[in-house]
Amino acid sequence: MITIIGLLATIFGINVGKWRARARDSQRVADIRTLQQGLAFYFFRSDYSGSYPVYDIYITGSDAFSQDLQANGSMSTVPADPLNEGNYRYHYCSLQSCTSQTDGATYYLEYWLETSAIPGKSQGQNSATP
């Protein structure tokens, strides 16, 4: 009886971990869409028209990039990765070294997924551009 309970607890614990990873991945994809919308707003604002913020930075929500988006009204809050450690951090770059275009002309957002549960996205490194 104790063996059965232990086995069930182990199976349940593994499944809960997978569900949490999938939920974090869903949040990441939603966060990236939110960031893209904020960056589009930044790009088309009359006083910033035609360029994206020029940074090569990991997004924490309180970094210079996040403060810039908040200060000009493009976003009220800037999302950070649910784990925000190791590979699981959002990386933004709009420098020529990342995009092969003039600084601020485009951007590259990098994020990592823990699972392959999101249709069209793979486990590991993913990216988004305008």
Phi and psi in degrees as GROMACS dihedral restraints (atoms count N, CA, C in turn):
[ dihedral_restraints ]
;  ai    aj    ak    al  type     phi  dphi    fc
    3     4     5     6     1   -64.5    20    10
    4     5     6     7     1   -36.8    20    10
    6     7     8     9     1   -63.6    20    10
    7     8     9    10     1   -42.2    20    10
    9    10    11    12     1   -64.9    20    10
   10    11    12    13     1   -45.1    20    10
   12    13    14    15     1   -62.0    20    10
   13    14    15    16     1   -42.7    20    10
   15    16    17    18     1   -62.4    20    10
   16    17    18    19     1   -41.9    20    10
   18    19    20    21     1   -64.8    20    10
   19    20    21    22     1   -45.2    20    10
   21    22    23    24     1   -63.2    20    10
   22    23    24    25     1   -40.3    20    10
   24    25    26    27     1   -63.3    20    10
   25    26    27    28     1   -40.6    20    10
   27    28    29    30     1   -63.9    20    10
   28    29    30    31     1   -47.1    20    10
   30    31    32    33     1   -61.7    20    10
   31    32    33    34     1   -44.9    20    10
   33    34    35    36     1   -62.5    20    10
   34    35    36    37     1   -42.5    20    10
   36    37    38    39     1   -62.9    20    10
   37    38    39    40     1   -40.7    20    10
   39    40    41    42     1   -64.6    20    10
   40    41    42    43     1   -45.1    20    10
   42    43    44    45     1   -64.8    20    10
   43    44    45    46     1   -38.9    20    10
   45    46    47    48     1   -62.7    20    10
   46    47    48    49     1   -41.2    20    10
   48    49    50    51     1   -61.2    20    10
   49    50    51    52     1   -41.6    20    10
   51    52    53    54     1   -65.7    20    10
   52    53    54    55     1   -41.0    20    10
   54    55    56    57     1   -63.4    20    10
   55    56    57    58     1   -42.1    20    10
   57    58    59    60     1   -64.0    20    10
   58    59    60    61     1   -42.3    20    10
   60    61    62    63     1   -62.5    20    10
   61    62    63    64     1   -42.3    20    10
   63    64    65    66     1   -64.1    20    10
   64    65    66    67     1   -40.5    20    10
   66    67    68    69     1   -64.2    20    10
   67    68    69    70     1   -41.0    20    10
   69    70    71    72     1   -64.4    20    10
   70    71    72    73     1   -39.3    20    10
   72    73    74    75     1   -63.9    20    10
   73    74    75    76     1   -42.6    20    10
   75    76    77    78     1   -60.4    20    10
   76    77    78    79     1   -41.3    20    10
   78    79    80    81     1   -63.7    20    10
   79    80    81    82     1   -40.4    20    10
   81    82    83    84     1   -60.6    20    10
   82    83    84    85     1   -47.0    20    10
   84    85    86    87     1   -62.7    20    10
   85    86    87    88     1   -41.9    20    10
   87    88    89    90     1   -64.5    20    10
   88    89    90    91     1   -40.9    20    10
   90    91    92    93     1   -61.6    20    10
   91    92    93    94     1   -42.8    20    10
   93    94    95    96     1   -63.5    20    10
   94    95    96    97     1   -40.8    20    10
   96    97    98    99     1   -61.5    20    10
   97    98    99   100     1   -42.0    20    10
   99   100   101   102     1   -62.9    20    10
  100   101   102   103     1   -43.9    20    10
  102   103   104   105     1   -61.5    20    10
  103   104   105   106     1   -42.4    20    10
  105   106   107   108     1   -62.7    20    10
  106   107   108   109     1   -38.9    20    10
  108   109   110   111     1   -66.2    20    10
  109   110   111   112     1   -42.5    20    10
  111   112   113   114     1   -63.5    20    10
  112   113   114   115     1   -39.4    20    10
  114   115   116   117     1   -68.6    20    10
  115   116   117   118     1   -36.3    20    10
  117   118   119   120     1   -64.3    20    10
  118   119   120   121     1   -41.7    20    10
  120   121   122   123     1   -62.1    20    10
  121   122   123   124     1   -44.7    20    10
  123   124   125   126     1   -58.4    20    10
  124   125   126   127     1   -46.0    20    10
  126   127   128   129     1   -61.7    20    10
  127   128   129   130     1   -40.4    20    10
  129   130   131   132     1   -94.2    20    10
  130   131   132   133     1    -2.7    20    10
  132   133   134   135     1   -63.2    20    10
  133   134   135   136     1   142.1    20    10
  135   136   137   138     1   -60.3    20    10
  136   137   138   139     1   -37.2    20    10
  138   139   140   141     1   -83.1    20    10
  139   140   141   142     1    -8.8    20    10
  141   142   143   144     1  -124.2    20    10
  142   143   144   145     1    13.2    20    10
  144   145   146   147     1   -53.6    20    10
  145   146   147   148     1   129.8    20    10
  147   148   149   150     1    91.3    20    10
  148   149   150   151     1     6.8    20    10
  150   151   152   153     1  -150.5    20    10
  151   152   153   154     1   156.2    20    10
  153   154   155   156     1   -99.8    20    10
  154   155   156   157     1   161.1    20    10
  156   157   158   159     1   -58.9    20    10
  157   158   159   160     1   137.0    20    10
  159   160   161   162     1   -95.3    20    10
  160   161   162   163     1   103.1    20    10
  162   163   164   165     1  -150.3    20    10
  163   164   165   166     1   158.9    20    10
  165   166   167   168     1  -132.1    20    10
  166   167   168   169     1    97.7    20    10
  168   169   170   171     1  -153.4    20    10
  169   170   171   172     1   150.8    20    10
  171   172   173   174     1   -88.2    20    10
  172   173   174   175     1   133.0    20    10
  174   175   176   177     1   -86.7    20    10
  175   176   177   178     1   121.1    20    10
  177   178   179   180     1  -114.4    20    10
  178   179   180   181     1   -12.5    20    10
  180   181   182   183     1    97.6    20    10
  181   182   183   184     1   -19.6    20    10
  183   184   185   186     1  -125.3    20    10
  184   185   186   187     1    10.2    20    10
  186   187   188   189     1   -77.9    20    10
  187   188   189   190     1   175.3    20    10
  189   190   191   192     1   -61.8    20    10
  190   191   192   193     1   -39.8    20    10
  192   193   194   195     1   -60.5    20    10
  193   194   195   196     1   -49.4    20    10
  195   196   197   198     1   -61.1    20    10
  196   197   198   199     1   -43.5    20    10
  198   199   200   201     1   -63.2    20    10
  199   200   201   202     1   -37.0    20    10
  201   202   203   204     1   -63.8    20    10
  202   203   204   205     1   -47.7    20    10
  204   205   206   207     1   -62.8    20    10
  205   206   207   208     1   -36.9    20    10
  207   208   209   210     1   -72.7    20    10
  208   209   210   211     1   -41.6    20    10
  210   211   212   213     1   -64.0    20    10
  211   212   213   214     1   -35.9    20    10
  213   214   215   216     1   -92.3    20    10
  214   215   216   217     1     4.9    20    10
  216   217   218   219     1    84.0    20    10
  217   218   219   220     1     9.5    20    10
  219   220   221   222     1   -71.5    20    10
  220   221   222   223     1   -33.5    20    10
  222   223   224   225     1  -145.9    20    10
  223   224   225   226     1   142.6    20    10
  225   226   227   228     1   -81.8    20    10
  226   227   228   229     1   -37.3    20    10
  228   229   230   231     1  -138.1    20    10
  229   230   231   232     1   144.9    20    10
  231   232   233   234     1  -108.5    20    10
  232   233   234   235     1   123.3    20    10
  234   235   236   237     1   -73.6    20    10
  235   236   237   238     1   147.5    20    10
  237   238   239   240     1  -115.3    20    10
  238   239   240   241     1   158.2    20    10
  240   241   242   243     1   -55.7    20    10
  241   242   243   244     1   142.3    20    10
  243   244   245   246     1   -55.8    20    10
  244   245   246   247     1   -34.1    20    10
  246   247   248   249     1   -91.9    20    10
  247   248   249   250     1   -41.1    20    10
  249   250   251   252     1    52.9    20    10
  250   251   252   253     1    48.9    20    10
  252   253   254   255     1  -154.8    20    10
  253   254   255   256     1   153.5    20    10
  255   256   257   258     1    56.4    20    10
  256   257   258   259     1  -135.0    20    10
  258   259   260   261     1   -68.1    20    10
  259   260   261   262     1   -23.4    20    10
  261   262   263   264     1   -83.3    20    10
  262   263   264   265     1    68.6    20    10
  264   265   266   267     1  -142.3    20    10
  265   266   267   268     1   147.7    20    10
  267   268   269   270     1   -83.2    20    10
  268   269   270   271     1   133.4    20    10
  270   271   272   273     1  -118.5    20    10
  271   272   273   274     1   128.8    20    10
  273   274   275   276     1  -116.9    20    10
  274   275   276   277     1   135.4    20    10
  276   277   278   279     1  -146.0    20    10
  277   278   279   280     1   130.6    20    10
  279   280   281   282     1  -125.9    20    10
  280   281   282   283     1    17.9    20    10
  282   283   284   285     1   -83.5    20    10
  283   284   285   286     1   156.1    20    10
  285   286   287   288     1   -57.7    20    10
  286   287   288   289     1   -33.3    20    10
  288   289   290   291     1   -63.9    20    10
  289   290   291   292     1   -23.8    20    10
  291   292   293   294     1   -97.8    20    10
  292   293   294   295     1   -29.1    20    10
  294   295   296   297     1  -116.6    20    10
  295   296   297   298     1   -10.7    20    10
  297   298   299   300     1    64.0    20    10
  298   299   300   301     1    16.5    20    10
  300   301   302   303     1  -127.4    20    10
  301   302   303   304     1   170.9    20    10
  303   304   305   306     1   -55.0    20    10
  304   305   306   307     1   143.2    20    10
  306   307   308   309     1   -49.1    20    10
  307   308   309   310     1   127.8    20    10
  309   310   311   312     1    84.7    20    10
  310   311   312   313     1    -5.1    20    10
  312   313   314   315     1   -75.1    20    10
  313   314   315   316     1   -28.5    20    10
  315   316   317   318     1  -152.7    20    10
  316   317   318   319     1  -176.8    20    10
  318   319   320   321     1  -147.2    20    10
  319   320   321   322     1   168.6    20    10
  321   322   323   324     1  -135.5    20    10
  322   323   324   325     1   121.0    20    10
  324   325   326   327     1  -108.6    20    10
  325   326   327   328     1   126.6    20    10
  327   328   329   330     1  -113.9    20    10
  328   329   330   331     1   137.1    20    10
  330   331   332   333     1  -149.7    20    10
  331   332   333   334     1   159.2    20    10
  333   334   335   336     1  -120.1    20    10
  334   335   336   337     1   141.6    20    10
  336   337   338   339     1  -110.7    20    10
  337   338   339   340     1   143.9    20    10
  339   340   341   342     1   -83.2    20    10
  340   341   342   343     1   -23.2    20    10
  342   343   344   345     1  -131.3    20    10
  343   344   345   346     1   176.4    20    10
  345   346   347   348     1  -109.3    20    10
  346   347   348   349     1    27.3    20    10
  348   349   350   351     1   -80.1    20    10
  349   350   351   352     1   -14.0    20    10
  351   352   353   354     1   -89.2    20    10
  352   353   354   355     1   118.5    20    10
  354   355   356   357     1   -56.8    20    10
  355   356   357   358     1   132.4    20    10
  357   358   359   360     1    82.9    20    10
  358   359   360   361     1    -1.9    20    10
  360   361   362   363     1  -122.1    20    10
  361   362   363   364     1   147.7    20    10
  363   364   365   366     1  -107.8    20    10
  364   365   366   367     1   156.8    20    10
  366   367   368   369     1   -65.1    20    10
  367   368   369   370     1   140.6    20    10
  369   370   371   372     1   100.3    20    10
  370   371   372   373     1  -148.8    20    10
  372   373   374   375     1   -71.2    20    10
  373   374   375   376     1   134.7    20    10
  375   376   377   378     1  -136.1    20    10
  376   377   378   379     1   163.7    20    10
  378   379   380   381     1  -145.5    20    10
  379   380   381   382     1   163.5    20    10
  381   382   383   384     1  -142.4    20    10
  382   383   384   385     1   145.7    20    10
  384   385   386   387     1  -134.8    20    10
  385   386   387   388     1   171.0    20    10
